[in-house]
């Protein structure tokens, strides 16, 4: 692959992809910590906008909110650790550490690593991020139910918050998975 007359190695592309995964996972992990630190102890009249008691979220929804936050955090952490390990492995076997043209595209790492293992590590890391996003979406759905009322009550505000979440996040994840698998097979 060429950019501005310089060759970009396959290894460099993988490092850039792994950096992207770690950066996005870091942002989501920060959001998870902020969400958990803000979380009210239990659904009660001061933490919800629901006026009808029959539409208020049960404690099981609050428990699910915490569980999905933990599952999401675990998935993002798993993904980031795998991505970091693969990146460190590439850097460990970099053949051009003493190159005089440090920082140029030509001095991009050209490690001799097992391409199958590199692809598998990147794929596993990507799927960890996908699962993290799925769990985060479910946590946000529980948060909406705690704040605006359970889905079963048919509140317009609840559906207005949940419908874009349920359409946009899975759509983005499907696109991400297909592009990741496409890159994996090339």
BELHU-V595068 format. One record per pair of residues at least 6 apart in sequence whose ideal C-beta (glycine too) atoms are under 6 Angstrom apart, sorted by the first residue. I is the first residue (numbers start at 0). J is the second residue. D is the distance in Angstrom with one decimal. If there is no record, write none. Layout:
# BELHU-V595068
I,J,D ; I,J,D
This chain:
# BELHU-V595068
0,7,4.8 ; 5,104,3.8 ; 5,105,5.7 ; 8,107,5.2 ; 8,109,5.0 ; 10,89,5.8 ; 10,108,5.2 ; 10,109,5.8 ; 10,110,5.2 ; 11,107,3.8 ; 13,117,5.6 ; 14,86,5.9 ; 14,89,6.0 ; 17,82,4.4 ; 17,85,5.9 ; 17,86,4.7 ; 20,82,4.7 ; 20,124,5.3 ; 20,128,5.9 ; 21,79,5.1 ; 21,82,5.1 ; 24,75,4.3 ; 24,78,5.4 ; 24,79,4.5 ; 24,128,5.9 ; 27,75,5.4 ; 28,75,5.0 ; 31,68,5.6 ; 31,71,5.8 ; 31,72,5.0 ; 35,68,5.4 ; 39,46,3.7 ; 41,61,5.9 ; 42,55,5.9 ; 42,56,4.7 ; 42,61,5.6 ; 42,145,5.1 ; 47,146,5.8 ; 48,146,5.7 ; 48,147,5.8 ; 49,55,4.9 ; 49,148,4.4 ; 54,148,4.0 ; 54,149,5.8 ; 54,152,3.8 ; 56,144,4.8 ; 56,145,4.4 ; 56,149,5.7 ; 60,141,5.2 ; 60,144,5.4 ; 63,141,5.1 ; 64,138,5.5 ; 64,141,4.0 ; 64,142,5.9 ; 67,134,4.9 ; 67,137,4.6 ; 67,138,3.7 ; 68,138,5.1 ; 70,134,4.2 ; 71,131,4.9 ; 71,134,3.7 ; 71,135,4.3 ; 74,127,5.2 ; 74,130,4.3 ; 74,131,3.5 ; 75,131,4.1 ; 77,127,4.6 ; 78,124,4.8 ; 78,127,2.9 ; 78,128,4.6 ; 81,120,5.9 ; 81,123,5.4 ; 81,124,4.3 ; 82,124,4.1 ; 85,120,3.7 ; 89,110,4.7 ; 89,112,5.9 ; 92,110,4.1 ; 92,112,5.5 ; 93,108,4.3 ; 93,110,4.9 ; 94,109,5.6 ; 95,106,5.7 ; 95,109,5.8 ; 98,106,4.5 ; 100,106,4.7 ; 118,183,5.5 ; 122,183,5.4 ; 125,179,4.7 ; 129,172,5.5 ; 132,172,5.8 ; 136,168,4.6 ; 139,164,5.9 ; 140,161,5.8 ; 143,160,4.6 ; 143,161,5.6 ; 147,154,5.9 ; 147,156,4.8 ; 147,157,4.4 ; 148,154,4.5 ; 148,157,5.2
